[in-house]
Amino acid sequence: MAKIPEAQNRLFKNVFVCKKCQSKMKAKPIQILEGKVKCRNCGKKAFRPVKKK
């Protein structure tokens, strides 16, 4: 199966997962590192990148 670059970017680029409630969120990586982004559901500031399958 060929990997389409547009689909890869949409699914994995700038997408992070909350470490507490596992909700997905799109944000710039620099903002995640500086702690400026909060989770919509639980309010935590701890995120990890999405795991590629």
N, C-alpha and C positions, 0 to 999 in steps of 0.2 A: 504494500500500500504506500503510495506516494504521500509525502508530507507537504501540505500546502502552507507556504510561508505566511499568508494572510491569516489563516486559521490558527496557526501556532502563535502568532502575535496577539490575536484576540483572546486566546485562552490563557496564555502564560505571561505575557509582557505586562509589567506593572500591576500584577495581581498578587495580593497577599492574603493570608488566612490568619484570623485571630487565634491566639494560642489557648484562649479560655473557651470560647463558644464555637470555634471552627467556622465562622461566617467569612465569606469571601468579600474582598474590597479592592477596588482599583485605586491606586495612589502612586505618586512618584516615589522612587526608592530613597531619594535624599530626605524627603519629608518623614518617611518611616524611620530612618536612622536618627533623625533629630528629635523624634517623639512628638511631632506636631499633629499626628493623625490619631483619632480615637475610634474605637469600634462603634458601629451604629447600635448594636444590640446591648452590649454589656459595659461599654465605656472604657475598656482596658486599652493600653497603648502598646501591648506586646503582640507583634506580628511575625510571621514567617513566610517565606515564599511558597508558592504553590508547587507541589511535587508533580513532576512530569511522569506520565504513565508509560 
